[in-house]
Amino acid sequence: MPEWLCNQLMRAFLTKNVRKIKLLGDCWYFYRTQGMNQERHSEVAIKKTDSPQRRSTDKPIDITQV
């Protein structure tokens, strides 16, 4: 968790600001899921570049199954 988000959450909990706690929780969820999506896309890109040259007769790769 980024330090700025941790500090904001701590301040929100200390002041008992429920609205801010919920907002920051949503931010953390979005941050985490976006990070996972970017990692997954970079792994797929690495797999594609590491694989040998595809021939025109090969079937296309379905990246949703990776």
PDB file of N, CA, C, O and CB in Angstrom:
ATOM      1  N   MET A   1       0.858  -1.178   0.000  1.00  0.00           N
ATOM      2  CA  MET A   1       0.000   0.000   0.000  1.00  0.00           C
ATOM      3  C   MET A   1       0.896   1.230   0.000  1.00  0.00           C
ATOM      4  O   MET A   1       1.847   1.304   0.779  1.00  0.00           O
ATOM      5  CB  MET A   1      -0.972   0.004   1.230  1.00  0.00           C
ATOM      6  N   PRO A   2       0.605   2.191  -0.861  1.00  0.00           N
ATOM      7  CA  PRO A   2       1.423   3.408  -0.889  1.00  0.00           C
ATOM      8  C   PRO A   2       1.361   4.157   0.443  1.00  0.00           C
ATOM      9  O   PRO A   2       0.345   4.145   1.139  1.00  0.00           O
ATOM     10  CB  PRO A   2       0.965   4.328  -2.026  1.00  0.00           C
ATOM     11  N   GLU A   3       2.452   4.792   0.767  1.00  0.00           N
ATOM     12  CA  GLU A   3       2.534   5.491   2.055  1.00  0.00           C
ATOM     13  C   GLU A   3       1.499   6.606   2.173  1.00  0.00           C
ATOM     14  O   GLU A   3       0.930   6.817   3.244  1.00  0.00           O
ATOM     15  CB  GLU A   3       3.928   6.067   2.247  1.00  0.00           C
ATOM     16  N   TRP A   4       1.255   7.317   1.074  1.00  0.00           N
ATOM     17  CA  TRP A   4       0.286   8.419   1.130  1.00  0.00           C
ATOM     18  C   TRP A   4      -1.110   7.899   1.450  1.00  0.00           C
ATOM     19  O   TRP A   4      -1.867   8.545   2.175  1.00  0.00           O
ATOM     20  CB  TRP A   4       0.268   9.192  -0.202  1.00  0.00           C
ATOM     21  N   LEU A   5      -1.452   6.726   0.907  1.00  0.00           N
ATOM     22  CA  LEU A   5      -2.772   6.154   1.158  1.00  0.00           C
ATOM     23  C   LEU A   5      -2.871   5.660   2.599  1.00  0.00           C
ATOM     24  O   LEU A   5      -3.899   5.821   3.256  1.00  0.00           O
ATOM     25  CB  LEU A   5      -3.061   5.003   0.174  1.00  0.00           C
ATOM     26  N   CYS A   6      -1.803   5.068   3.066  1.00  0.00           N
ATOM     27  CA  CYS A   6      -1.772   4.596   4.460  1.00  0.00           C
ATOM     28  C   CYS A   6      -1.943   5.770   5.425  1.00  0.00           C
ATOM     29  O   CYS A   6      -2.692   5.671   6.397  1.00  0.00           O
ATOM     30  CB  CYS A   6      -0.444   3.850   4.757  1.00  0.00           C
ATOM     31  N   ASN A   7      -1.249   6.879   5.160  1.00  0.00           N
ATOM     32  CA  ASN A   7      -1.374   8.071   6.014  1.00  0.00           C
ATOM     33  C   ASN A   7      -2.790   8.639   5.987  1.00  0.00           C
ATOM     34  O   ASN A   7      -3.341   9.009   7.023  1.00  0.00           O
ATOM     35  CB  ASN A   7      -0.376   9.148   5.571  1.00  0.00           C
ATOM     36  N   GLN A   8      -3.369   8.702   4.796  1.00  0.00           N
ATOM     37  CA  GLN A   8      -4.737   9.219   4.671  1.00  0.00           C
ATOM     38  C   GLN A   8      -5.729   8.324   5.420  1.00  0.00           C
ATOM     39  O   GLN A   8      -6.626   8.822   6.101  1.00  0.00           O
ATOM     40  CB  GLN A   8      -5.138   9.326   3.184  1.00  0.00           C
ATOM     41  N   LEU A   9      -5.566   7.009   5.292  1.00  0.00           N
ATOM     42  CA  LEU A   9      -6.450   6.077   6.014  1.00  0.00           C
ATOM     43  C   LEU A   9      -6.306   6.234   7.522  1.00  0.00           C
ATOM     44  O   LEU A   9      -7.294   6.245   8.256  1.00  0.00           O
ATOM     45  CB  LEU A   9      -6.144   4.624   5.611  1.00  0.00           C
ATOM     46  N   MET A  10      -5.063   6.356   7.973  1.00  0.00           N
ATOM     47  CA  MET A  10      -4.833   6.514   9.410  1.00  0.00           C
ATOM     48  C   MET A  10      -5.511   7.781   9.921  1.00  0.00           C
ATOM     49  O   MET A  10      -6.150   7.771  10.973  1.00  0.00           O
ATOM     50  CB  MET A  10      -3.322   6.556   9.718  1.00  0.00           C
ATOM     51  N   ARG A  11      -5.368   8.870   9.170  1.00  0.00           N
ATOM     52  CA  ARG A  11      -5.995  10.138   9.573  1.00  0.00           C
ATOM     53  C   ARG A  11      -7.516  10.016   9.567  1.00  0.00           C
ATOM     54  O   ARG A  11      -8.188  10.533  10.459  1.00  0.00           O
ATOM     55  CB  ARG A  11      -5.553  11.283   8.637  1.00  0.00           C
ATOM     56  N   ALA A  12      -8.060   9.327   8.552  1.00  0.00           N
ATOM     57  CA  ALA A  12      -9.515   9.157   8.469  1.00  0.00           C
ATOM     58  C   ALA A  12     -10.033   8.324   9.644  1.00  0.00           C
ATOM     59  O   ALA A  12     -11.090   8.630  10.197  1.00  0.00           O
ATOM     60  CB  ALA A  12      -9.906   8.489   7.132  1.00  0.00           C
ATOM     61  N   PHE A  13      -9.298   7.273  10.030  1.00  0.00           N
ATOM     62  CA  PHE A  13      -9.725   6.455  11.164  1.00  0.00           C
ATOM     63  C   PHE A  13      -9.628   7.240  12.472  1.00  0.00           C
ATOM     64  O   PHE A  13     -10.504   7.133  13.329  1.00  0.00           O
ATOM     65  CB  PHE A  13      -8.877   5.178  11.251  1.00  0.00           C
ATOM     66  N   LEU A  14      -8.565   8.026  12.621  1.00  0.00           N
ATOM     67  CA  LEU A  14      -8.407   8.803  13.855  1.00  0.00           C
ATOM     68  C   LEU A  14      -9.496   9.849  14.008  1.00  0.00           C
ATOM     69  O   LEU A  14      -9.933  10.129  15.125  1.00  0.00           O
ATOM     70  CB  LEU A  14      -7.045   9.476  13.884  1.00  0.00           C
ATOM     71  N   THR A  15      -9.944  10.436  12.895  1.00  0.00           N
ATOM     72  CA  THR A  15     -11.000  11.451  12.960  1.00  0.00           C
ATOM     73  C   THR A  15     -12.396  10.834  12.816  1.00  0.00           C
ATOM     74  O   THR A  15     -13.403  11.541  12.857  1.00  0.00           O
ATOM     75  CB  THR A  15     -10.782  12.505  11.869  1.00  0.00           C
ATOM     76  N   LYS A  16     -12.444   9.507  12.648  1.00  0.00           N
ATOM     77  CA  LYS A  16     -13.700   8.755  12.499  1.00  0.00           C
ATOM     78  C   LYS A  16     -14.542   9.283  11.333  1.00  0.00           C
ATOM     79  O   LYS A  16     -15.763   9.402  11.431  1.00  0.00           O
ATOM     80  CB  LYS A  16     -14.515   8.823  13.800  1.00  0.00           C
ATOM     81  N   ASN A  17     -13.860   9.594  10.233  1.00  0.00           N
ATOM     82  CA  ASN A  17     -14.505  10.110   9.033  1.00  0.00           C
ATOM     83  C   ASN A  17     -14.894   8.920   8.142  1.00  0.00           C
ATOM     84  O   ASN A  17     -14.113   8.479   7.298  1.00  0.00           O
ATOM     85  CB  ASN A  17     -13.560  11.110   8.268  1.00  0.00           C
ATOM     86  N   VAL A  18     -16.108   8.415   8.347  1.00  0.00           N
ATOM     87  CA  VAL A  18     -16.572   7.206   7.663  1.00  0.00           C
ATOM     88  C   VAL A  18     -16.597   7.390   6.146  1.00  0.00           C
ATOM     89  O   VAL A  18     -16.232   6.484   5.397  1.00  0.00           O
ATOM     90  CB  VAL A  18     -17.965   6.821   8.163  1.00  0.00           C
ATOM     91  N   ARG A  19     -17.025   8.554   5.708  1.00  0.00           N
ATOM     92  CA  ARG A  19     -17.100   8.821   4.263  1.00  0.00           C
ATOM     93  C   ARG A  19     -15.716   8.715   3.614  1.00  0.00           C
ATOM     94  O   ARG A  19     -15.569   8.119   2.547  1.00  0.00           O
ATOM     95  CB  ARG A  19     -17.701  10.224   4.003  1.00  0.00           C
ATOM     96  N   LYS A  20     -14.709   9.295   4.264  1.00  0.00           N
ATOM     97  CA  LYS A  20     -13.347   9.261   3.732  1.00  0.00           C
ATOM     98  C   LYS A  20     -12.769   7.844   3.801  1.00  0.00           C
ATOM     99  O   LYS A  20     -12.034   7.436   2.903  1.00  0.00           O
ATOM    100  CB  LYS A  20     -12.445  10.241   4.507  1.00  0.00           C
ATOM    101  N   ILE A  21     -13.093   7.096   4.852  1.00  0.00           N
ATOM    102  CA  ILE A  21     -12.622   5.716   4.983  1.00  0.00           C
ATOM    103  C   ILE A  21     -13.149   4.886   3.822  1.00  0.00           C
ATOM    104  O   ILE A  21     -12.402   4.114   3.219  1.00  0.00           O
ATOM    105  CB  ILE A  21     -13.068   5.102   6.338  1.00  0.00           C
ATOM    106  N   LYS A  22     -14.436   5.040   3.503  1.00  0.00           N
ATOM    107  CA  LYS A  22     -15.024   4.298   2.387  1.00  0.00           C
ATOM    108  C   LYS A  22     -14.385   4.698   1.060  1.00  0.00           C
ATOM    109  O   LYS A  22     -14.085   3.841   0.229  1.00  0.00           O
ATOM    110  CB  LYS A  22     -16.537   4.530   2.331  1.00  0.00           C
ATOM    111  N   LEU A  23     -14.179   5.992   0.862  1.00  0.00           N
ATOM    112  CA  LEU A  23     -13.576   6.481  -0.376  1.00  0.00           C
ATOM    113  C   LEU A  23     -12.157   5.945  -0.537  1.00  0.00           C
ATOM    114  O   LEU A  23     -11.785   5.487  -1.618  1.00  0.00           O
ATOM    115  CB  LEU A  23     -13.568   8.017  -0.399  1.00  0.00           C
ATOM    116  N   LEU A  24     -11.370   5.998   0.521  1.00  0.00           N
ATOM    117  CA  LEU A  24      -9.996   5.508   0.454  1.00  0.00           C
ATOM    118  C   LEU A  24      -9.950   3.992   0.290  1.00  0.00           C
ATOM    119  O   LEU A  24      -9.048   3.463  -0.359  1.00  0.00           O
ATOM    120  CB  LEU A  24      -9.228   5.919   1.705  1.00  0.00           C
ATOM    121  N   GLY A  25     -10.917   3.298   0.876  1.00  0.00           N
ATOM    122  CA  GLY A  25     -11.004   1.851   0.667  1.00  0.00           C
ATOM    123  C   GLY A  25     -11.265   1.529  -0.800  1.00  0.00           C
ATOM    124  O   GLY A  25     -10.669   0.607  -1.356  1.00  0.00           O
ATOM    125  N   ASP A  26     -12.158   2.292  -1.421  1.00  0.00           N
ATOM    126  CA  ASP A  26     -12.418   2.124  -2.848  1.00  0.00           C
ATOM    127  C   ASP A  26     -11.173   2.437  -3.668  1.00  0.00           C
ATOM    128  O   ASP A  26     -10.881   1.748  -4.646  1.00  0.00           O
ATOM    129  CB  ASP A  26     -13.580   3.018  -3.289  1.00  0.00           C
ATOM    130  N   CYS A  27     -10.438   3.475  -3.272  1.00  0.00           N
ATOM    131  CA  CYS A  27      -9.197   3.825  -3.975  1.00  0.00           C
ATOM    132  C   CYS A  27      -8.197   2.680  -3.893  1.00  0.00           C
ATOM    133  O   CYS A  27      -7.556   2.339  -4.887  1.00  0.00           O
ATOM    134  CB  CYS A  27      -8.580   5.113  -3.386  1.00  0.00           C
ATOM    135  N   TRP A  28      -8.064   2.091  -2.717  1.00  0.00           N
ATOM    136  CA  TRP A  28      -7.122   0.984  -2.539  1.00  0.00           C
ATOM    137  C   TRP A  28      -7.545  -0.223  -3.389  1.00  0.00           C
ATOM    138  O   TRP A  28      -6.702  -0.868  -4.012  1.00  0.00           O
ATOM    139  CB  TRP A  28      -7.031   0.586  -1.044  1.00  0.00           C
ATOM    140  N   TYR A  29      -8.838  -0.525  -3.412  1.00  0.00           N
ATOM    141  CA  TYR A  29      -9.322  -1.636  -4.227  1.00  0.00           C
ATOM    142  C   TYR A  29      -9.021  -1.376  -5.707  1.00  0.00           C
ATOM    143  O   TYR A  29      -8.545  -2.271  -6.406  1.00  0.00           O
ATOM    144  CB  TYR A  29     -10.841  -1.847  -4.010  1.00  0.00           C
ATOM    145  N   PHE A  30      -9.293  -0.168  -6.186  1.00  0.00           N
ATOM    146  CA  PHE A  30      -9.027   0.190  -7.573  1.00  0.00           C
ATOM    147  C   PHE A  30      -7.528   0.103  -7.865  1.00  0.00           C
ATOM    148  O   PHE A  30      -7.129  -0.446  -8.892  1.00  0.00           O
ATOM    149  CB  PHE A  30      -9.554   1.608  -7.877  1.00  0.00           C
ATOM    150  N   TYR A  31      -6.712   0.631  -6.982  1.00  0.00           N
ATOM    151  CA  TYR A  31      -5.259   0.617  -7.138  1.00  0.00           C
ATOM    152  C   TYR A  31      -4.742  -0.819  -7.234  1.00  0.00           C
ATOM    153  O   TYR A  31      -3.912  -1.134  -8.087  1.00  0.00           O
ATOM    154  CB  TYR A  31      -4.584   1.350  -5.962  1.00  0.00           C
ATOM    155  N   ARG A  32      -5.242  -1.685  -6.350  1.00  0.00           N
ATOM    156  CA  ARG A  32      -4.805  -3.081  -6.336  1.00  0.00           C
ATOM    157  C   ARG A  32      -5.233  -3.819  -7.592  1.00  0.00           C
ATOM    158  O   ARG A  32      -4.433  -4.539  -8.189  1.00  0.00           O
ATOM    159  CB  ARG A  32      -5.353  -3.791  -5.114  1.00  0.00           C
ATOM    160  N   THR A  33      -6.487  -3.649  -7.999  1.00  0.00           N
ATOM    161  CA  THR A  33      -6.968  -4.374  -9.170  1.00  0.00           C
ATOM    162  C   THR A  33      -6.306  -3.868 -10.439  1.00  0.00           C
ATOM    163  O   THR A  33      -6.038  -4.665 -11.338  1.00  0.00           O
ATOM    164  CB  THR A  33      -8.480  -4.254  -9.287  1.00  0.00           C
ATOM    165  N   GLN A  34      -6.034  -2.581 -10.546  1.00  0.00           N
ATOM    166  CA  GLN A  34      -5.348  -2.050 -11.724  1.00  0.00           C
ATOM    167  C   GLN A  34      -3.922  -2.580 -11.780  1.00  0.00           C
ATOM    168  O   GLN A  34      -3.423  -2.902 -12.858  1.00  0.00           O
ATOM    169  CB  GLN A  34      -5.348  -0.505 -11.710  1.00  0.00           C
ATOM    170  N   GLY A  35      -3.267  -2.675 -10.637  1.00  0.00           N
ATOM    171  CA  GLY A  35      -1.918  -3.220 -10.585  1.00  0.00           C
ATOM    172  C   GLY A  35      -1.881  -4.664 -11.032  1.00  0.00           C
ATOM    173  O   GLY A  35      -0.975  -5.071 -11.760  1.00  0.00           O
ATOM    174  N   MET A  36      -2.859  -5.443 -10.601  1.00  0.00           N
ATOM    175  CA  MET A  36      -2.924  -6.848 -11.004  1.00  0.00           C
ATOM    176  C   MET A  36      -3.180  -6.978 -12.500  1.00  0.00           C
ATOM    177  O   MET A  36      -2.587  -7.831 -13.159  1.00  0.00           O
ATOM    178  CB  MET A  36      -4.017  -7.579 -10.220  1.00  0.00           C
ATOM    179  N   ASN A  37      -4.055  -6.139 -13.036  1.00  0.00           N
ATOM    180  CA  ASN A  37      -4.337  -6.180 -14.471  1.00  0.00           C
ATOM    181  C   ASN A  37      -3.098  -5.825 -15.272  1.00  0.00           C
ATOM    182  O   ASN A  37      -2.827  -6.452 -16.296  1.00  0.00           O
ATOM    183  CB  ASN A  37      -5.483  -5.226 -14.824  1.00  0.00           C
ATOM    184  N   GLN A  38      -2.341  -4.834 -14.827  1.00  0.00           N
ATOM    185  CA  GLN A  38      -1.133  -4.439 -15.545  1.00  0.00           C
ATOM    186  C   GLN A  38      -0.095  -5.540 -15.483  1.00  0.00           C
ATOM    187  O   GLN A  38       0.593  -5.784 -16.475  1.00  0.00           O
ATOM    188  CB  GLN A  38      -0.563  -3.142 -14.973  1.00  0.00           C
ATOM    189  N   GLU A  39       0.043  -6.217 -14.341  1.00  0.00           N
ATOM    190  CA  GLU A  39       0.976  -7.331 -14.229  1.00  0.00           C
ATOM    191  C   GLU A  39       0.571  -8.448 -15.176  1.00  0.00           C
ATOM    192  O   GLU A  39       1.420  -9.031 -15.850  1.00  0.00           O
ATOM    193  CB  GLU A  39       1.036  -7.847 -12.783  1.00  0.00           C
ATOM    194  N   ARG A  40      -0.708  -8.746 -15.230  1.00  0.00           N
ATOM    195  CA  ARG A  40      -1.188  -9.823 -16.084  1.00  0.00           C
ATOM    196  C   ARG A  40      -0.915  -9.504 -17.554  1.00  0.00           C
ATOM    197  O   ARG A  40      -0.484 -10.373 -18.312  1.00  0.00           O
ATOM    198  CB  ARG A  40      -2.690 -10.060 -15.856  1.00  0.00           C
ATOM    199  N   HIS A  41      -1.170  -8.245 -17.958  1.00  0.00           N
ATOM    200  CA  HIS A  41      -0.926  -7.855 -19.343  1.00  0.00           C
ATOM    201  C   HIS A  41       0.562  -7.884 -19.670  1.00  0.00           C
ATOM    202  O   HIS A  41       0.936  -8.249 -20.785  1.00  0.00           O
ATOM    203  CB  HIS A  41      -1.495  -6.464 -19.610  1.00  0.00           C
ATOM    204  N   SER A  42       1.409  -7.511 -18.730  1.00  0.00           N
ATOM    205  CA  SER A  42       2.846  -7.536 -18.996  1.00  0.00           C
ATOM    206  C   SER A  42       3.339  -8.973 -19.087  1.00  0.00           C
ATOM    207  O   SER A  42       4.241  -9.257 -19.875  1.00  0.00           O
ATOM    208  CB  SER A  42       3.617  -6.774 -17.902  1.00  0.00           C
ATOM    209  N   GLU A  43       2.766  -9.899 -18.295  1.00  0.00           N
ATOM    210  CA  GLU A  43       3.145 -11.302 -18.385  1.00  0.00           C
ATOM    211  C   GLU A  43       2.760 -11.878 -19.744  1.00  0.00           C
ATOM    212  O   GLU A  43       3.526 -12.634 -20.342  1.00  0.00           O
ATOM    213  CB  GLU A  43       2.487 -12.109 -17.260  1.00  0.00           C
ATOM    214  N   VAL A  44       1.570 -11.518 -20.231  1.00  0.00           N
ATOM    215  CA  VAL A  44       1.123 -11.997 -21.536  1.00  0.00           C
ATOM    216  C   VAL A  44       2.046 -11.458 -22.621  1.00  0.00           C
ATOM    217  O   VAL A  44       2.403 -12.184 -23.549  1.00  0.00           O
ATOM    218  CB  VAL A  44      -0.344 -11.577 -21.808  1.00  0.00           C
ATOM    219  N   ALA A  45       2.437 -10.189 -22.510  1.00  0.00           N
ATOM    220  CA  ALA A  45       3.327  -9.587 -23.500  1.00  0.00           C
ATOM    221  C   ALA A  45       4.682 -10.276 -23.486  1.00  0.00           C
ATOM    222  O   ALA A  45       5.276 -10.497 -24.541  1.00  0.00           O
ATOM    223  CB  ALA A  45       3.492  -8.084 -23.238  1.00  0.00           C
ATOM    224  N   ILE A  46       5.175 -10.615 -22.305  1.00  0.00           N
ATOM    225  CA  ILE A  46       6.459 -11.311 -22.197  1.00  0.00           C
ATOM    226  C   ILE A  46       6.349 -12.694 -22.825  1.00  0.00           C
ATOM    227  O   ILE A  46       7.249 -13.114 -23.553  1.00  0.00           O
ATOM    228  CB  ILE A  46       6.905 -11.420 -20.716  1.00  0.00           C
ATOM    229  N   LYS A  47       5.260 -13.407 -22.555  1.00  0.00           N
ATOM    230  CA  LYS A  47       5.081 -14.739 -23.131  1.00  0.00           C
ATOM    231  C   LYS A  47       5.045 -14.676 -24.652  1.00  0.00           C
ATOM    232  O   LYS A  47       5.592 -15.548 -25.328  1.00  0.00           O
ATOM    233  CB  LYS A  47       3.797 -15.383 -22.601  1.00  0.00           C
ATOM    234  N   LYS A  48       4.402 -13.645 -25.187  1.00  0.00           N
ATOM    235  CA  LYS A  48       4.316 -13.517 -26.638  1.00  0.00           C
ATOM    236  C   LYS A  48       5.683 -13.233 -27.248  1.00  0.00           C
ATOM    237  O   LYS A  48       6.008 -13.773 -28.305  1.00  0.00           O
ATOM    238  CB  LYS A  48       3.335 -12.412 -27.016  1.00  0.00           C
ATOM    239  N   THR A  49       6.479 -12.405 -26.605  1.00  0.00           N
ATOM    240  CA  THR A  49       7.779 -12.066 -27.170  1.00  0.00           C
ATOM    241  C   THR A  49       8.773 -13.198 -26.992  1.00  0.00           C
ATOM    242  O   THR A  49       9.693 -13.333 -27.799  1.00  0.00           O
ATOM    243  CB  THR A  49       8.319 -10.800 -26.533  1.00  0.00           C
ATOM    244  N   ASP A  50       8.615 -14.022 -25.953  1.00  0.00           N
ATOM    245  CA  ASP A  50       9.528 -15.132 -25.723  1.00  0.00           C
ATOM    246  C   ASP A  50       9.218 -16.335 -26.601  1.00  0.00           C
ATOM    247  O   ASP A  50      10.074 -17.198 -26.789  1.00  0.00           O
ATOM    248  CB  ASP A  50       9.485 -15.538 -24.278  1.00  0.00           C
ATOM    249  N   SER A  51       8.017 -16.403 -27.136  1.00  0.00           N
ATOM    250  CA  SER A  51       7.647 -17.573 -27.931  1.00  0.00           C
ATOM    251  C   SER A  51       8.297 -17.500 -29.304  1.00  0.00           C
ATOM    252  O   SER A  51       8.585 -16.412 -29.804  1.00  0.00           O
ATOM    253  CB  SER A  51       6.114 -17.680 -28.068  1.00  0.00           C
ATOM    254  N   PRO A  52       8.529 -18.665 -29.917  1.00  0.00           N
ATOM    255  CA  PRO A  52       9.116 -18.662 -31.259  1.00  0.00           C
ATOM    256  C   PRO A  52       8.154 -18.051 -32.271  1.00  0.00           C
ATOM    257  O   PRO A  52       6.963 -17.893 -32.003  1.00  0.00           O
ATOM    258  CB  PRO A  52       9.494 -20.090 -31.685  1.00  0.00           C
ATOM    259  N   GLN A  53       8.681 -17.718 -33.414  1.00  0.00           N
ATOM    260  CA  GLN A  53       7.879 -17.096 -34.480  1.00  0.00           C
ATOM    261  C   GLN A  53       6.717 -18.008 -34.845  1.00  0.00           C
ATOM    262  O   GLN A  53       6.907 -19.204 -35.066  1.00  0.00           O
ATOM    263  CB  GLN A  53       8.751 -16.802 -35.736  1.00  0.00           C
ATOM    264  N   ARG A  54       5.512 -17.444 -34.908  1.00  0.00           N
ATOM    265  CA  ARG A  54       4.339 -18.239 -35.281  1.00  0.00           C
ATOM    266  C   ARG A  54       4.252 -18.356 -36.787  1.00  0.00           C
ATOM    267  O   ARG A  54       4.594 -17.430 -37.523  1.00  0.00           O
ATOM    268  CB  ARG A  54       3.048 -17.617 -34.718  1.00  0.00           C
ATOM    269  N   ARG A  55       3.792 -19.498 -37.226  1.00  0.00           N
ATOM    270  CA  ARG A  55       3.545 -19.691 -38.649  1.00  0.00           C
ATOM    271  C   ARG A  55       2.113 -19.288 -38.953  1.00  0.00           C
ATOM    272  O   ARG A  55       1.278 -19.222 -38.052  1.00  0.00           O
ATOM    273  CB  ARG A  55       3.811 -21.161 -39.074  1.00  0.00           C
ATOM    274  N   SER A  56       1.831 -19.024 -40.201  1.00  0.00           N
ATOM    275  CA  SER A  56       0.489 -18.599 -40.590  1.00  0.00           C
ATOM    276  C   SER A  56      -0.533 -19.716 -40.387  1.00  0.00           C
ATOM    277  O   SER A  56      -1.732 -19.444 -40.329  1.00  0.00           O
ATOM    278  CB  SER A  56       0.483 -18.144 -42.048  1.00  0.00           C
ATOM    279  N   THR A  57      -0.082 -20.961 -40.279  1.00  0.00           N
ATOM    280  CA  THR A  57      -1.012 -22.081 -40.082  1.00  0.00           C
ATOM    281  C   THR A  57      -1.354 -22.294 -38.617  1.00  0.00           C
ATOM    282  O   THR A  57      -2.287 -23.036 -38.308  1.00  0.00           O
ATOM    283  CB  THR A  57      -0.423 -23.356 -40.655  1.00  0.00           C
ATOM    284  N   ASP A  58      -0.614 -21.656 -37.700  1.00  0.00           N
ATOM    285  CA  ASP A  58      -0.895 -21.798 -36.278  1.00  0.00           C
ATOM    286  C   ASP A  58      -2.201 -21.101 -35.921  1.00  0.00           C
ATOM    287  O   ASP A  58      -2.576 -20.094 -36.522  1.00  0.00           O
ATOM    288  CB  ASP A  58       0.257 -21.233 -35.442  1.00  0.00           C
ATOM    289  N   LYS A  59      -2.878 -21.659 -34.933  1.00  0.00           N
ATOM    290  CA  LYS A  59      -4.115 -21.046 -34.455  1.00  0.00           C
ATOM    291  C   LYS A  59      -3.768 -19.810 -33.633  1.00  0.00           C
ATOM    292  O   LYS A  59      -2.733 -19.778 -32.966  1.00  0.00           O
ATOM    293  CB  LYS A  59      -4.955 -22.055 -33.612  1.00  0.00           C
ATOM    294  N   PRO A  60      -4.641 -18.777 -33.679  1.00  0.00           N
ATOM    295  CA  PRO A  60      -4.385 -17.587 -32.844  1.00  0.00           C
ATOM    296  C   PRO A  60      -4.458 -17.938 -31.370  1.00  0.00           C
ATOM    297  O   PRO A  60      -5.187 -18.846 -30.971  1.00  0.00           O
ATOM    298  CB  PRO A  60      -5.393 -16.466 -33.165  1.00  0.00           C
ATOM    299  N   ILE A  61      -3.704 -17.218 -30.573  1.00  0.00           N
ATOM    300  CA  ILE A  61      -3.677 -17.441 -29.127  1.00  0.00           C
ATOM    301  C   ILE A  61      -4.829 -16.674 -28.482  1.00  0.00           C
ATOM    302  O   ILE A  61      -5.027 -15.488 -28.748  1.00  0.00           O
ATOM    303  CB  ILE A  61      -2.310 -17.001 -28.516  1.00  0.00           C
ATOM    304  N   ASP A  62      -5.589 -17.370 -27.628  1.00  0.00           N
ATOM    305  CA  ASP A  62      -6.684 -16.730 -26.902  1.00  0.00           C
ATOM    306  C   ASP A  62      -6.130 -16.277 -25.560  1.00  0.00           C
ATOM    307  O   ASP A  62      -5.923 -17.104 -24.671  1.00  0.00           O
ATOM    308  CB  ASP A  62      -7.915 -17.703 -26.719  1.00  0.00           C
ATOM    309  N   ILE A  63      -5.884 -14.973 -25.392  1.00  0.00           N
ATOM    310  CA  ILE A  63      -5.255 -14.473 -24.174  1.00  0.00           C
ATOM    311  C   ILE A  63      -6.188 -14.484 -22.979  1.00  0.00           C
ATOM    312  O   ILE A  63      -5.732 -14.287 -21.853  1.00  0.00           O
ATOM    313  CB  ILE A  63      -4.747 -13.082 -24.395  1.00  0.00           C
ATOM    314  N   THR A  64      -7.489 -14.709 -23.183  1.00  0.00           N
ATOM    315  CA  THR A  64      -8.404 -14.782 -22.040  1.00  0.00           C
ATOM    316  C   THR A  64      -8.225 -16.084 -21.294  1.00  0.00           C
ATOM    317  O   THR A  64      -8.620 -16.185 -20.132  1.00  0.00           O
ATOM    318  CB  THR A  64      -9.856 -14.636 -22.497  1.00  0.00           C
ATOM    319  N   GLN A  65      -7.640 -17.083 -21.928  1.00  0.00           N
ATOM    320  CA  GLN A  65      -7.421 -18.385 -21.281  1.00  0.00           C
ATOM    321  C   GLN A  65      -6.071 -18.467 -20.593  1.00  0.00           C
ATOM    322  O   GLN A  65      -5.767 -19.480 -19.963  1.00  0.00           O
ATOM    323  CB  GLN A  65      -7.536 -19.502 -22.300  1.00  0.00           C
ATOM    324  N   VAL A  66      -5.249 -17.425 -20.696  1.00  0.00           N
ATOM    325  CA  VAL A  66      -3.912 -17.443 -20.114  1.00  0.00           C
ATOM    326  C   VAL A  66      -3.989 -17.169 -18.642  1.00  0.00           C
ATOM    327  O   VAL A  66      -2.962 -17.141 -17.964  1.00  0.00           O
ATOM    328  CB  VAL A  66      -3.002 -16.427 -20.792  1.00  0.00           C
TER     329      VAL A  66
END
